[in-house]
Amino acid sequence: MYCQYCGRPLEPCALTCSCGAYLKRETAPGWNLFAVLGFVFTFMPFIPLAGIVFCIAGLSQIKQSGQRGRWLAIWGIVLSIVFTLIAAAAAAVFFTYTWDHFPDSPPEVFTNPSFSIT
């Protein structure tokens, strides 16, 4: 790659030329790692909240760097919130309907020190 102003060869990751010109990049190459990890964490059990955090971090990085993965981060946030709400509702329903079926006193194994299984 060459400088568009002076024609000198440039390093692959250069942001400025030795002539002092600032170089514009169309978009940063590659996918944003936080957006990809956040989207993956969305579908893992017990950690959709980590998906929300990673997707938000990835989205803010994408706004600054122009990397790919904006919609991946947005969908990761949406799906993480949906899965978290579903899990919370399922836990609430489970504990609401099973709470009455727990015994009021602990089993004899825990209350009687002389209790023996054999």
C-alpha atoms as a printed R data frame, in Angstrom:
    type eleno elety resid chain resno       x       y      z
1   ATOM     1    CA   MET     A     1   0.000   0.000  0.000
2   ATOM     2    CA   TYR     A     2   1.209   3.478 -0.826
3   ATOM     3    CA   CYS     A     3   0.453   6.933  0.558
4   ATOM     4    CA   GLN     A     4  -2.227   8.626 -1.521
5   ATOM     5    CA   TYR     A     5  -0.524  12.009 -1.047
6   ATOM     6    CA   CYS     A     6   3.228  11.394 -1.489
7   ATOM     7    CA   GLY     A     7   3.340   7.876 -2.978
8   ATOM     8    CA   ARG     A     8   5.706   6.371 -0.393
9   ATOM     9    CA   PRO     A     9   5.229   2.717  0.607
10  ATOM    10    CA   LEU     A    10   3.349   2.227  3.878
11  ATOM    11    CA   GLU     A    11   3.317  -0.371  6.586
12  ATOM    12    CA   PRO     A    12   0.171  -2.553  6.520
13  ATOM    13    CA   CYS     A    13  -1.235  -1.103  9.772
14  ATOM    14    CA   ALA     A    14  -0.008   2.474  9.371
15  ATOM    15    CA   LEU     A    15  -2.383   5.291 10.280
16  ATOM    16    CA   THR     A    16  -0.034   8.100  9.255
17  ATOM    17    CA   CYS     A    17   2.607   8.547  6.579
18  ATOM    18    CA   SER     A    18   6.106   9.925  7.170
19  ATOM    19    CA   CYS     A    19   4.982  12.984  5.165
20  ATOM    20    CA   GLY     A    20   2.460  13.715  7.964
21  ATOM    21    CA   ALA     A    21  -0.704  12.733  6.119
22  ATOM    22    CA   TYR     A    22  -3.393  10.908  8.013
23  ATOM    23    CA   LEU     A    23  -4.681   7.840  6.223
24  ATOM    24    CA   LYS     A    24  -8.338   6.933  6.130
25  ATOM    25    CA   ARG     A    25  -9.393   3.335  6.360
26  ATOM    26    CA   GLU     A    26 -12.644   2.183  4.823
27  ATOM    27    CA   THR     A    27 -13.356  -0.333  7.597
28  ATOM    28    CA   ALA     A    28 -11.202  -2.238  9.997
29  ATOM    29    CA   PRO     A    29 -10.678  -5.803  8.826
30  ATOM    30    CA   GLY     A    30 -12.129  -8.802 10.591
31  ATOM    31    CA   TRP     A    31 -14.855  -9.542 13.079
32  ATOM    32    CA   ASN     A    32 -14.988  -8.031 16.534
33  ATOM    33    CA   LEU     A    33 -13.986 -10.691 19.066
34  ATOM    34    CA   PHE     A    34 -16.281  -9.400 21.826
35  ATOM    35    CA   ALA     A    35 -19.314  -9.494 19.531
36  ATOM    36    CA   VAL     A    36 -18.565 -13.064 18.455
37  ATOM    37    CA   LEU     A    37 -17.921 -14.260 22.031
38  ATOM    38    CA   GLY     A    38 -21.017 -12.483 23.295
39  ATOM    39    CA   PHE     A    39 -23.150 -14.158 20.641
40  ATOM    40    CA   VAL     A    40 -21.686 -17.561 21.559
41  ATOM    41    CA   PHE     A    41 -22.247 -16.944 25.292
42  ATOM    42    CA   THR     A    42 -25.877 -16.151 24.508
43  ATOM    43    CA   PHE     A    43 -26.562 -19.813 23.769
44  ATOM    44    CA   MET     A    44 -24.580 -21.306 26.655
45  ATOM    45    CA   PRO     A    45 -26.587 -22.341 29.709
46  ATOM    46    CA   PHE     A    46 -26.275 -20.216 32.838
47  ATOM    47    CA   ILE     A    47 -24.221 -17.429 31.236
48  ATOM    48    CA   PRO     A    48 -26.486 -15.356 28.989
49  ATOM    49    CA   LEU     A    49 -25.674 -12.367 31.211
50  ATOM    50    CA   ALA     A    50 -22.051 -12.675 30.100
51  ATOM    51    CA   GLY     A    51 -23.388 -12.569 26.544
52  ATOM    52    CA   ILE     A    52 -25.062  -9.237 27.264
53  ATOM    53    CA   VAL     A    53 -21.863  -7.764 28.708
54  ATOM    54    CA   PHE     A    54 -19.652  -9.001 25.876
55  ATOM    55    CA   CYS     A    55 -22.090  -7.883 23.167
56  ATOM    56    CA   ILE     A    56 -22.390  -4.388 24.628
57  ATOM    57    CA   ALA     A    57 -18.583  -4.110 24.840
58  ATOM    58    CA   GLY     A    58 -18.279  -5.380 21.270
59  ATOM    59    CA   LEU     A    59 -20.892  -2.944 20.027
60  ATOM    60    CA   SER     A    60 -19.058   0.014 21.523
61  ATOM    61    CA   GLN     A    61 -15.772  -1.176 19.994
62  ATOM    62    CA   ILE     A    62 -17.423  -1.648 16.605
63  ATOM    63    CA   LYS     A    63 -18.673   1.950 16.660
64  ATOM    64    CA   GLN     A    64 -15.100   3.168 17.133
65  ATOM    65    CA   SER     A    65 -13.198   0.754 14.905
66  ATOM    66    CA   GLY     A    66 -15.682  -0.027 12.140
67  ATOM    67    CA   GLN     A    67 -15.134  -3.770 12.449
68  ATOM    68    CA   ARG     A    68 -17.675  -6.323 11.346
69  ATOM    69    CA   GLY     A    69 -20.199  -7.843 13.741
70  ATOM    70    CA   ARG     A    70 -22.612  -5.035 14.551
71  ATOM    71    CA   TRP     A    71 -25.744  -7.094 13.900
72  ATOM    72    CA   LEU     A    72 -24.181 -10.083 15.614
73  ATOM    73    CA   ALA     A    73 -23.770  -7.974 18.768
74  ATOM    74    CA   ILE     A    74 -27.292  -6.544 18.506
75  ATOM    75    CA   TRP     A    75 -28.860  -9.987 18.097
76  ATOM    76    CA   GLY     A    76 -26.682 -11.294 20.910
77  ATOM    77    CA   ILE     A    77 -28.043  -8.613 23.241
78  ATOM    78    CA   VAL     A    78 -31.651  -9.249 22.223
79  ATOM    79    CA   LEU     A    79 -31.408 -13.040 22.517
80  ATOM    80    CA   SER     A    80 -29.504 -12.842 25.811
81  ATOM    81    CA   ILE     A    81 -32.248 -10.700 27.318
82  ATOM    82    CA   VAL     A    82 -34.962 -13.035 25.998
83  ATOM    83    CA   PHE     A    83 -33.196 -16.160 27.294
84  ATOM    84    CA   THR     A    84 -32.556 -14.531 30.680
85  ATOM    85    CA   LEU     A    85 -36.246 -13.606 31.022
86  ATOM    86    CA   ILE     A    86 -37.316 -17.126 30.007
87  ATOM    87    CA   ALA     A    87 -34.918 -18.677 32.548
88  ATOM    88    CA   ALA     A    88 -36.140 -16.338 35.308
89  ATOM    89    CA   ALA     A    89 -39.780 -17.130 34.522
90  ATOM    90    CA   ALA     A    90 -39.074 -20.868 34.452
91  ATOM    91    CA   ALA     A    91 -37.272 -20.669 37.806
92  ATOM    92    CA   ALA     A    92 -40.135 -18.679 39.316
93  ATOM    93    CA   VAL     A    93 -42.713 -21.185 38.084
94  ATOM    94    CA   PHE     A    94 -40.620 -24.133 39.273
95  ATOM    95    CA   PHE     A    95 -40.119 -22.779 42.773
96  ATOM    96    CA   THR     A    96 -43.712 -21.575 43.061
97  ATOM    97    CA   TYR     A    97 -45.194 -24.987 42.272
98  ATOM    98    CA   THR     A    98 -42.625 -27.145 44.078
99  ATOM    99    CA   TRP     A    99 -42.213 -25.104 47.266
100 ATOM   100    CA   ASP     A   100 -45.302 -26.696 48.870
101 ATOM   101    CA   HIS     A   101 -43.972 -30.185 48.217
102 ATOM   102    CA   PHE     A   102 -40.822 -29.747 50.287
103 ATOM   103    CA   PRO     A   103 -41.071 -31.349 53.728
104 ATOM   104    CA   ASP     A   104 -41.362 -29.018 56.705
105 ATOM   105    CA   SER     A   105 -38.745 -30.883 58.706
106 ATOM   106    CA   PRO     A   106 -35.433 -32.319 57.532
107 ATOM   107    CA   PRO     A   107 -35.100 -36.079 57.118
108 ATOM   108    CA   GLU     A   108 -34.075 -38.238 60.061
109 ATOM   109    CA   VAL     A   109 -30.621 -38.651 58.563
110 ATOM   110    CA   PHE     A   110 -29.833 -35.016 59.393
111 ATOM   111    CA   THR     A   111 -31.533 -34.817 62.810
112 ATOM   112    CA   ASN     A   112 -30.667 -38.116 64.480
113 ATOM   113    CA   PRO     A   113 -26.909 -38.491 65.105
114 ATOM   114    CA   SER     A   114 -27.272 -42.210 65.846
115 ATOM   115    CA   PHE     A   115 -29.033 -42.944 62.537
116 ATOM   116    CA   SER     A   116 -27.164 -45.530 60.490
117 ATOM   117    CA   ILE     A   117 -27.678 -46.456 56.862
118 ATOM   118    CA   THR     A   118 -26.412 -50.016 57.316
